[in-house]
């Protein structure tokens, strides 16, 4: 029920919604689009081991589950960095 409410809220705000099985795999371009990064940057994330992938012939495939895990971890790190910056700004009396 919560998922349906979230989908309807997103659609109501004009955002696109895609429903995929959690074990589905996507191409590097699709994954880069989902993360809103360039494909070459995304491939560098794969090659440095930050996101798991498998090869199908010469093509890389990424599991949606791994991609969403990376996205959540990345968002958490960003929020922690912003909290730290805000804390430092308060200590320096910058009005934040």
Secondary structure, 3 states (H helix, E strand, C coil): CHHHHHHHHHHHCCCCCCCCCCCCEECHHHHHHHHCCCHHHHHHHHHCCCCCCEEECCEEEEEHHHHHHHHHHHHHHHHHHHHHHHHHHHHCCCCC
